Amino acid sequence: MSTVVSPSVATPNNRLTLNATCVYIAAFLLTELLHELAHALMALALGGQPVLYNSSVRNLDSLSDSKQVLVALAGPIFSLLQGLVVLVFVRRSQATGPAALFALFFGAFGLINFLGYLMITPFVPYGDLGQVAAIWHLPMSLLLGVAVAAVIILTASIRRMAPLFMRFVPAEVATPATRAAKGRMLRALIAWPWLIGSVLITFLSWPLPTFASFLVAPMSSMVLGAAWGAAMRQPELPGSPAPAIFQWSWGR
């Protein structure tokens, strides 16, 4: 017996791609802004004169090493709290609309931001945690060990988000018999937002403080592919009978 899939989900869904890309970009940019705002507020509280940009903070007053450490840690720690708090809320919710997908991306980006800084600390001394490592003179062996652990933890954490992403996939394609349609839905939900969003985010984040900043948007969110892969490998993951994100369109 063949499985019949409705035309709306048998082909890549333009509405899902558009909606997912828009909330992806919004969640990424808000994560970036709040991260930098945490730096700025900490610097201000410590007597500095920070200038807040959309993707960086410049301090007009020199601060002591101990204060610089607190300012540098403020952004990553805020991102970690963002990820943990928001993802706890998302796991308890069963919503499948654009706001729910925004929250899922927002929580994921919080974890990606924090663990990503741990991953690049040995290689980017001017990054947030790279500055801390330089001030504290932390050994490279320790930094490399932490970076490897961060990669493992982040990949495992994103992989465990597969059931959360499957909430936005129609139940009729969340079966082994409709693997191809399921793959198209997940591409519209994760891959296209990453590809399109990375270009637009880089443009919207201008001016970028360093050349390496060009790699932030495409490289940091590449790990979302772990959720995609886990969802494709686990046919028992259920979809949603009627994801609300399909019923939402611009101009309504």
Contacts in CASP RR format, 6 or more apart in sequence:
PFRMAT RR
TARGET T0000
AUTHOR 0000-0000-0000
METHOD contacts of the structure
MODEL  1
MSTVVSPSVATPNNRLTLNATCVYIAAFLLTELLHELAHALMALALGGQP
VLYNSSVRNLDSLSDSKQVLVALAGPIFSLLQGLVVLVFVRRSQATGPAA
LFALFFGAFGLINFLGYLMITPFVPYGDLGQVAAIWHLPMSLLLGVAVAA
VIILTASIRRMAPLFMRFVPAEVATPATRAAKGRMLRALIAWPWLIGSVL
ITFLSWPLPTFASFLVAPMSSMVLGAAWGAAMRQPELPGSPAPAIFQWSW
GR
3 175 0 8 1.000
3 177 0 8 1.000
3 178 0 8 1.000
5 172 0 8 1.000
5 173 0 8 1.000
5 178 0 8 1.000
5 181 0 8 1.000
6 172 0 8 1.000
8 246 0 8 1.000
9 170 0 8 1.000
9 172 0 8 1.000
9 173 0 8 1.000
9 181 0 8 1.000
9 185 0 8 1.000
10 181 0 8 1.000
11 184 0 8 1.000
12 184 0 8 1.000
12 187 0 8 1.000
12 188 0 8 1.000
13 184 0 8 1.000
13 185 0 8 1.000
13 188 0 8 1.000
13 246 0 8 1.000
15 246 0 8 1.000
15 249 0 8 1.000
16 168 0 8 1.000
16 185 0 8 1.000
16 188 0 8 1.000
16 189 0 8 1.000
16 245 0 8 1.000
16 246 0 8 1.000
17 188 0 8 1.000
17 192 0 8 1.000
17 193 0 8 1.000
18 250 0 8 1.000
19 98 0 8 1.000
19 101 0 8 1.000
19 245 0 8 1.000
19 248 0 8 1.000
19 249 0 8 1.000
20 101 0 8 1.000
20 168 0 8 1.000
20 188 0 8 1.000
20 189 0 8 1.000
20 190 0 8 1.000
20 192 0 8 1.000
20 193 0 8 1.000
20 245 0 8 1.000
21 192 0 8 1.000
21 193 0 8 1.000
21 196 0 8 1.000
21 197 0 8 1.000
22 98 0 8 1.000
23 98 0 8 1.000
23 101 0 8 1.000
23 102 0 8 1.000
23 105 0 8 1.000
23 193 0 8 1.000
24 105 0 8 1.000
24 193 0 8 1.000
24 194 0 8 1.000
24 197 0 8 1.000
25 193 0 8 1.000
25 197 0 8 1.000
25 200 0 8 1.000
25 201 0 8 1.000
25 204 0 8 1.000
26 102 0 8 1.000
27 102 0 8 1.000
27 105 0 8 1.000
27 106 0 8 1.000
27 107 0 8 1.000
27 109 0 8 1.000
28 105 0 8 1.000
28 109 0 8 1.000
28 197 0 8 1.000
28 201 0 8 1.000
28 217 0 8 1.000
28 221 0 8 1.000
29 54 0 8 1.000
29 201 0 8 1.000
29 204 0 8 1.000
29 205 0 8 1.000
30 106 0 8 1.000
31 79 0 8 1.000
31 82 0 8 1.000
31 106 0 8 1.000
31 107 0 8 1.000
31 109 0 8 1.000
31 110 0 8 1.000
31 113 0 8 1.000
32 54 0 8 1.000
32 55 0 8 1.000
32 205 0 8 1.000
33 54 0 8 1.000
34 78 0 8 1.000
34 79 0 8 1.000
34 82 0 8 1.000
35 75 0 8 1.000
35 76 0 8 1.000
35 78 0 8 1.000
35 79 0 8 1.000
35 113 0 8 1.000
36 52 0 8 1.000
36 53 0 8 1.000
36 54 0 8 1.000
36 55 0 8 1.000
36 56 0 8 1.000
36 57 0 8 1.000
36 75 0 8 1.000
37 52 0 8 1.000
38 74 0 8 1.000
38 75 0 8 1.000
38 77 0 8 1.000
38 78 0 8 1.000
38 79 0 8 1.000
39 50 0 8 1.000
39 57 0 8 1.000
39 71 0 8 1.000
39 72 0 8 1.000
39 74 0 8 1.000
39 75 0 8 1.000
39 128 0 8 1.000
40 50 0 8 1.000
40 51 0 8 1.000
40 52 0 8 1.000
40 57 0 8 1.000
41 74 0 8 1.000
42 70 0 8 1.000
42 71 0 8 1.000
42 74 0 8 1.000
42 75 0 8 1.000
43 49 0 8 1.000
43 50 0 8 1.000
43 57 0 8 1.000
43 59 0 8 1.000
43 63 0 8 1.000
43 67 0 8 1.000
43 71 0 8 1.000
44 50 0 8 1.000
46 63 0 8 1.000
46 67 0 8 1.000
46 70 0 8 1.000
46 71 0 8 1.000
47 61 0 8 1.000
47 63 0 8 1.000
47 67 0 8 1.000
48 59 0 8 1.000
48 60 0 8 1.000
48 61 0 8 1.000
48 63 0 8 1.000
49 59 0 8 1.000
49 60 0 8 1.000
49 61 0 8 1.000
50 57 0 8 1.000
50 58 0 8 1.000
50 59 0 8 1.000
50 60 0 8 1.000
51 57 0 8 1.000
51 58 0 8 1.000
51 59 0 8 1.000
51 60 0 8 1.000
53 207 0 8 1.000
53 209 0 8 1.000
54 204 0 8 1.000
54 205 0 8 1.000
55 205 0 8 1.000
55 207 0 8 1.000
55 208 0 8 1.000
55 209 0 8 1.000
55 213 0 8 1.000
56 209 0 8 1.000
59 71 0 8 1.000
63 71 0 8 1.000
65 135 0 8 1.000
68 131 0 8 1.000
68 135 0 8 1.000
69 131 0 8 1.000
69 132 0 8 1.000
69 135 0 8 1.000
69 136 0 8 1.000
72 127 0 8 1.000
72 128 0 8 1.000
72 129 0 8 1.000
72 130 0 8 1.000
72 131 0 8 1.000
72 132 0 8 1.000
73 128 0 8 1.000
73 129 0 8 1.000
73 132 0 8 1.000
75 128 0 8 1.000
76 113 0 8 1.000
76 114 0 8 1.000
76 117 0 8 1.000
76 118 0 8 1.000
76 128 0 8 1.000
76 129 0 8 1.000
77 114 0 8 1.000
79 109 0 8 1.000
79 110 0 8 1.000
79 111 0 8 1.000
79 113 0 8 1.000
79 114 0 8 1.000
80 110 0 8 1.000
80 111 0 8 1.000
80 113 0 8 1.000
80 114 0 8 1.000
82 106 0 8 1.000
82 107 0 8 1.000
82 109 0 8 1.000
82 110 0 8 1.000
82 113 0 8 1.000
83 106 0 8 1.000
83 107 0 8 1.000
83 108 0 8 1.000
83 109 0 8 1.000
83 110 0 8 1.000
83 111 0 8 1.000
83 114 0 8 1.000
84 111 0 8 1.000
86 103 0 8 1.000
86 106 0 8 1.000
86 107 0 8 1.000
86 110 0 8 1.000
87 104 0 8 1.000
87 107 0 8 1.000
87 108 0 8 1.000
87 111 0 8 1.000
87 161 0 8 1.000
89 103 0 8 1.000
90 100 0 8 1.000
90 103 0 8 1.000
90 104 0 8 1.000
90 107 0 8 1.000
90 164 0 8 1.000
91 164 0 8 1.000
93 100 0 8 1.000
93 103 0 8 1.000
94 167 0 8 1.000
95 244 0 8 1.000
96 167 0 8 1.000
96 168 0 8 1.000
96 240 0 8 1.000
96 242 0 8 1.000
96 243 0 8 1.000
96 244 0 8 1.000
96 245 0 8 1.000
97 168 0 8 1.000
97 243 0 8 1.000
97 244 0 8 1.000
97 245 0 8 1.000
97 248 0 8 1.000
98 244 0 8 1.000
98 245 0 8 1.000
98 248 0 8 1.000
100 167 0 8 1.000
100 168 0 8 1.000
100 244 0 8 1.000
100 245 0 8 1.000
101 168 0 8 1.000
101 189 0 8 1.000
101 245 0 8 1.000
104 161 0 8 1.000
104 164 0 8 1.000
104 165 0 8 1.000
108 158 0 8 1.000
108 161 0 8 1.000
108 224 0 8 1.000
109 221 0 8 1.000
111 154 0 8 1.000
111 157 0 8 1.000
111 158 0 8 1.000
112 154 0 8 1.000
112 158 0 8 1.000
112 220 0 8 1.000
112 221 0 8 1.000
112 223 0 8 1.000
113 220 0 8 1.000
115 150 0 8 1.000
115 151 0 8 1.000
115 153 0 8 1.000
115 154 0 8 1.000
115 157 0 8 1.000
116 150 0 8 1.000
116 154 0 8 1.000
116 220 0 8 1.000
117 127 0 8 1.000
117 128 0 8 1.000
117 129 0 8 1.000
117 130 0 8 1.000
118 129 0 8 1.000
118 146 0 8 1.000
118 147 0 8 1.000
118 149 0 8 1.000
118 150 0 8 1.000
119 147 0 8 1.000
119 150 0 8 1.000
119 151 0 8 1.000
119 154 0 8 1.000
120 127 0 8 1.000
120 129 0 8 1.000
120 130 0 8 1.000
120 147 0 8 1.000
121 127 0 8 1.000
121 129 0 8 1.000
121 130 0 8 1.000
121 133 0 8 1.000
121 143 0 8 1.000
121 146 0 8 1.000
121 147 0 8 1.000
122 133 0 8 1.000
122 140 0 8 1.000
122 143 0 8 1.000
122 144 0 8 1.000
122 147 0 8 1.000
124 130 0 8 1.000
124 212 0 8 1.000
125 131 0 8 1.000
125 133 0 8 1.000
125 134 0 8 1.000
126 210 0 8 1.000
132 138 0 8 1.000
133 143 0 8 1.000
154 223 0 8 1.000
155 223 0 8 1.000
155 226 0 8 1.000
158 223 0 8 1.000
158 224 0 8 1.000
158 225 0 8 1.000
158 226 0 8 1.000
158 227 0 8 1.000
159 226 0 8 1.000
159 227 0 8 1.000
159 229 0 8 1.000
159 230 0 8 1.000
160 230 0 8 1.000
161 227 0 8 1.000
162 227 0 8 1.000
162 228 0 8 1.000
162 229 0 8 1.000
162 230 0 8 1.000
162 231 0 8 1.000
162 234 0 8 1.000
162 237 0 8 1.000
163 231 0 8 1.000
163 237 0 8 1.000
163 238 0 8 1.000
164 227 0 8 1.000
165 186 0 8 1.000
165 189 0 8 1.000
165 190 0 8 1.000
165 227 0 8 1.000
165 228 0 8 1.000
165 231 0 8 1.000
166 174 0 8 1.000
166 231 0 8 1.000
166 237 0 8 1.000
166 238 0 8 1.000
166 239 0 8 1.000
166 240 0 8 1.000
167 239 0 8 1.000
167 240 0 8 1.000
167 243 0 8 1.000
168 185 0 8 1.000
168 189 0 8 1.000
168 240 0 8 1.000
168 243 0 8 1.000
168 245 0 8 1.000
169 182 0 8 1.000
169 185 0 8 1.000
169 186 0 8 1.000
169 189 0 8 1.000
169 231 0 8 1.000
169 239 0 8 1.000
169 240 0 8 1.000
169 243 0 8 1.000
170 185 0 8 1.000
170 239 0 8 1.000
170 240 0 8 1.000
170 241 0 8 1.000
170 242 0 8 1.000
170 243 0 8 1.000
170 246 0 8 1.000
171 238 0 8 1.000
171 239 0 8 1.000
171 240 0 8 1.000
171 241 0 8 1.000
172 178 0 8 1.000
173 181 0 8 1.000
173 182 0 8 1.000
173 185 0 8 1.000
174 182 0 8 1.000
174 237 0 8 1.000
174 238 0 8 1.000
174 239 0 8 1.000
175 182 0 8 1.000
175 235 0 8 1.000
176 235 0 8 1.000
179 232 0 8 1.000
179 235 0 8 1.000
182 231 0 8 1.000
182 232 0 8 1.000
183 232 0 8 1.000
186 228 0 8 1.000
186 231 0 8 1.000
186 232 0 8 1.000
187 228 0 8 1.000
190 224 0 8 1.000
190 225 0 8 1.000
190 227 0 8 1.000
190 228 0 8 1.000
191 225 0 8 1.000
191 228 0 8 1.000
194 218 0 8 1.000
194 221 0 8 1.000
194 222 0 8 1.000
194 224 0 8 1.000
194 225 0 8 1.000
197 217 0 8 1.000
198 217 0 8 1.000
198 218 0 8 1.000
198 221 0 8 1.000
201 217 0 8 1.000
202 208 0 8 1.000
202 214 0 8 1.000
202 216 0 8 1.000
202 217 0 8 1.000
202 218 0 8 1.000
205 213 0 8 1.000
205 216 0 8 1.000
205 217 0 8 1.000
208 214 0 8 1.000
231 237 0 8 1.000
END
